[in-house]
Amino acid sequence: MKSVREFKPNFTDGMGNATEVTVCRYYQSAIRINWLENFIYIDPVKLPDNQPLADIVFLTHPHKDHFQVEDIKKILKQETVLVAPESMQSELAEFAHQKIFVKPDANKTIDILVNQKKVGFEVIPAYNINKFRSENELFHPKENLWVGYLIYLGVMSVYHMGDTDAHNEIPSTDYRTLWLIPVGGKCLMTGKEAADLAARCGAETFIPIHYDSAEAGQKELNEFVENIDPNVQTVIILDRII
């Protein structure tokens, strides 16, 4: 299974226009997107020192493998915008930065202006339908209103799904959307479930995430890759930045 340290999508629109984007992965679901001169982080945890300072930080939910205050502090500057579910207001209370608290609403696009460039995003529900912590308790209940983000960057978009199962509120997209798809099993999609979703979602390029923390994660990653149709879909394995 070949892996790369960073990925530069080459998606173009009908006029041949492309967007300069580089995607890097840290631990679990921690992602950095370099777009032109902007740095966008999603669920930054276990970051090494001296990483680029963030223009936007997106948070999907407060579980400790997705949210750590000390990691966020490493990448903050005065102008950083924090985007998080409404339920995380208390966790972010100490930050004096601009904050945008959101609820799932795939029919609404929110725009942020950074360095004279517009970043638009939709907020997608992220929840379990069949992954239980105990008999009647899901790991990621729908009522918590935790989220994923569909982020628009020029002619392309990036969909970070958060921690989720393949529920019926997940949108379809086209080939210009890069999917960051969780494949860890136990508390989110298995590799086979993620591959089945990939086959019907309309996208063509996928970066698996959330397989670092459990021994079963590598098994689920392998299962995901084995069940992808290489004639239709491309899987990019990103090495972790340590």
C-alpha positions as CSV (number, residue, x, y, z in Angstrom):
1,M,0.0,0.0,0.0
2,K,1.8,3.1,-1.2
3,S,1.7,6.3,0.9
4,V,2.7,9.9,0.4
5,R,3.6,12.7,2.8
6,E,1.2,15.2,1.2
7,F,-1.4,15.3,-1.5
8,K,-2.0,17.9,-4.1
9,P,-5.4,17.3,-5.9
10,N,-5.5,18.3,-9.5
11,F,-9.3,18.8,-9.8
12,T,-10.4,21.2,-12.6
13,D,-13.7,22.7,-13.6
14,G,-15.1,22.7,-17.1
15,M,-12.9,25.6,-18.1
16,G,-9.7,23.9,-17.0
17,N,-9.3,26.0,-13.9
18,A,-7.7,24.4,-10.9
19,T,-7.2,25.2,-7.2
20,E,-3.8,25.2,-5.5
21,V,-4.4,22.9,-2.5
22,T,-2.1,20.7,-0.4
23,V,-3.4,18.2,2.2
24,C,-1.3,16.9,5.1
25,R,-2.3,14.5,7.9
26,Y,-1.3,14.4,11.6
27,Y,-2.8,12.0,14.1
28,Q,-6.2,10.3,13.6
29,S,-8.4,12.8,11.8
30,A,-6.1,15.8,12.2
31,I,-5.7,17.5,8.8
32,R,-4.0,20.6,7.5
33,I,-5.1,22.1,4.2
34,N,-2.7,24.6,2.6
35,W,-4.8,26.8,0.1
36,L,-2.9,29.5,-1.6
37,E,-1.5,31.5,1.4
38,N,-4.1,30.1,3.9
39,F,-3.7,27.3,6.5
40,I,-6.8,25.5,7.5
41,Y,-6.7,22.8,10.3
42,I,-9.4,20.3,11.1
43,D,-9.4,18.5,14.5
44,P,-5.7,19.4,15.3
45,V,-4.3,17.0,17.8
46,K,-0.7,15.7,18.5
47,L,0.8,18.4,16.4
48,P,4.6,18.8,16.3
49,D,6.1,22.1,17.2
50,N,6.6,24.9,14.6
51,Q,3.7,24.2,12.4
52,P,2.2,27.0,10.2
53,L,-0.2,29.2,12.1
54,A,-3.9,28.7,11.4
55,D,-6.2,31.0,9.5
56,I,-9.2,28.7,10.3
57,V,-9.5,25.8,12.8
58,F,-12.5,23.5,12.3
59,L,-13.5,21.2,15.1
60,T,-16.0,18.3,14.6
61,H,-16.6,17.3,18.3
62,P,-14.9,17.4,21.7
63,H,-13.6,13.8,22.0
64,K,-9.9,14.0,23.1
65,D,-8.6,12.4,20.0
66,H,-10.1,15.3,18.0
67,F,-9.8,18.2,20.4
68,Q,-6.9,19.3,22.6
69,V,-6.6,22.9,23.9
70,E,-2.8,22.8,24.0
71,D,-2.6,21.7,20.3
72,I,-4.9,24.6,19.3
73,K,-2.7,27.0,21.2
74,K,0.3,25.9,19.2
75,I,-1.2,27.2,15.9
76,L,-3.2,30.3,17.0
77,K,-2.6,33.8,15.8
78,Q,-4.7,36.9,16.5
79,E,-6.7,36.5,13.3
80,T,-7.5,32.8,13.6
81,V,-11.1,31.9,13.3
82,L,-12.4,28.9,15.3
83,V,-15.4,26.9,14.0
84,A,-17.0,24.3,16.2
85,P,-20.4,22.7,17.1
86,E,-22.6,24.7,19.4
87,S,-22.1,22.1,22.1
88,M,-18.4,23.1,22.4
89,Q,-18.9,26.7,23.6
90,S,-17.7,25.9,27.1
91,E,-14.6,24.1,25.8
92,L,-13.6,27.2,23.8
93,A,-14.6,29.8,26.4
94,E,-10.9,30.7,27.2
95,F,-10.2,31.7,23.6
96,A,-10.7,35.4,22.8
97,H,-10.6,34.7,19.0
98,Q,-13.4,35.0,16.6
99,K,-15.6,31.9,17.0
100,I,-18.4,30.5,14.8
101,F,-20.6,27.9,16.5
102,V,-22.6,25.8,14.2
103,K,-25.3,23.1,13.9
104,P,-25.7,20.6,11.1
105,D,-27.5,22.2,8.2
106,A,-26.4,21.0,4.7
107,N,-28.7,23.5,3.0
108,K,-26.8,26.5,4.3
109,T,-23.3,27.8,3.3
110,I,-21.3,29.9,5.7
111,D,-18.6,32.1,4.3
112,I,-15.4,33.3,6.1
113,L,-13.1,35.8,4.5
114,V,-9.4,35.1,5.1
115,N,-6.5,37.0,3.5
116,Q,-9.0,38.4,1.0
117,K,-10.1,34.9,0.0
118,K,-13.6,33.5,0.7
119,V,-13.8,30.0,2.3
120,G,-17.3,28.7,2.2
121,F,-18.5,25.6,4.1
122,E,-21.5,23.5,4.8
123,V,-22.1,21.7,8.1
124,I,-23.0,18.0,7.7
125,P,-24.3,15.8,10.5
126,A,-21.9,13.2,12.0
127,Y,-23.3,10.5,14.1
128,N,-23.6,6.7,14.7
129,I,-26.4,4.5,13.7
130,N,-25.0,1.1,14.9
131,K,-21.8,1.7,16.9
132,F,-22.6,1.4,20.6
133,R,-20.5,2.2,23.6
134,S,-22.9,0.2,25.8
135,E,-26.3,-1.5,25.2
136,N,-28.2,1.8,24.7
137,E,-25.5,4.4,24.2
138,L,-24.0,5.2,20.8
139,F,-20.4,6.6,20.7
140,H,-21.6,9.6,18.7
141,P,-25.3,10.2,19.2
142,K,-27.3,12.2,16.7
143,E,-28.7,14.4,19.4
144,N,-25.2,15.8,20.3
145,L,-25.3,17.7,17.0
146,W,-21.6,16.9,16.2
147,V,-20.5,17.6,12.7
148,G,-18.4,17.2,9.6
149,Y,-17.5,20.0,7.2
150,L,-17.8,20.3,3.4
151,I,-15.3,23.1,2.7
152,Y,-15.3,25.0,-0.6
153,L,-11.9,26.1,-1.9
154,G,-12.0,27.7,-5.4
155,V,-13.2,25.1,-7.9
156,M,-12.9,22.1,-5.6
157,S,-14.1,21.1,-2.1
158,V,-12.9,19.0,0.8
159,Y,-15.4,16.9,2.9
160,H,-14.1,16.0,6.3
161,M,-16.7,13.7,7.6
162,G,-15.9,13.8,11.4
163,D,-16.7,10.7,13.3
164,T,-19.7,9.1,11.7
165,D,-21.5,6.1,10.2
166,A,-22.8,6.0,6.7
167,H,-26.2,7.5,7.6
168,N,-28.7,8.8,5.1
169,E,-28.0,12.5,5.6
170,I,-24.5,12.2,4.1
171,P,-24.5,14.2,0.8
172,S,-23.5,13.1,-2.6
173,T,-20.8,15.1,-4.3
174,D,-19.0,15.1,-7.6
175,Y,-15.4,14.3,-8.7
176,R,-14.1,17.7,-7.5
177,T,-14.7,16.9,-3.9
178,L,-11.9,15.2,-1.9
179,W,-13.4,13.0,0.9
180,L,-11.6,12.5,4.2
181,I,-13.3,9.3,5.2
182,P,-13.0,7.7,8.7
183,V,-12.4,3.9,8.6
184,G,-11.5,2.9,12.2
185,G,-14.3,0.5,13.0
186,K,-15.7,0.1,16.5
187,C,-16.9,3.7,17.0
188,L,-17.4,4.6,13.3
189,M,-17.4,3.0,9.8
190,T,-15.7,-0.3,9.2
191,G,-13.5,-0.5,6.1
192,K,-16.3,-2.3,4.2
193,E,-19.0,0.2,5.2
194,A,-16.7,3.1,4.1
195,A,-16.0,1.4,0.8
196,D,-19.7,0.9,0.2
197,L,-20.4,4.6,0.9
198,A,-17.5,5.6,-1.4
199,A,-19.0,3.5,-4.3
200,R,-22.3,5.5,-4.2
201,C,-21.3,9.0,-3.1
202,G,-20.3,10.4,-6.5
203,A,-16.7,11.3,-5.4
204,E,-13.6,9.7,-6.9
205,T,-10.8,10.5,-4.5
206,F,-10.6,9.5,-0.9
207,I,-8.1,9.9,2.0
208,P,-8.8,7.5,4.8
209,I,-8.5,8.9,8.4
210,H,-9.0,7.8,12.0
211,Y,-7.1,4.5,11.9
212,D,-4.1,5.4,14.1
213,S,-5.4,4.8,17.6
214,A,-6.5,1.2,17.6
215,E,-4.8,-2.1,16.5
216,A,-7.9,-2.8,14.4
217,G,-7.5,0.4,12.5
218,Q,-4.9,-1.0,10.1
219,K,-7.2,-4.0,9.4
220,E,-10.1,-1.6,8.6
221,L,-7.8,0.5,6.4
222,N,-6.8,-2.6,4.5
223,E,-10.4,-3.7,4.1
224,F,-11.4,-0.2,2.8
225,V,-8.6,-0.3,0.2
226,E,-9.4,-3.9,-0.9
227,N,-13.1,-3.1,-1.4
228,I,-12.5,0.1,-3.5
229,D,-12.9,-0.2,-7.3
230,P,-9.5,1.1,-8.6
231,N,-11.0,1.7,-12.0
232,V,-13.4,4.3,-10.5
233,Q,-12.0,5.5,-7.3
234,T,-8.5,6.6,-6.1
235,V,-7.4,6.1,-2.5
236,I,-4.6,8.3,-1.2
237,I,-2.8,7.1,2.0
238,L,-1.2,10.0,3.8
239,D,1.8,9.5,6.0
240,R,1.4,11.0,9.4
241,I,3.4,14.1,10.2
242,I,5.2,13.5,13.5
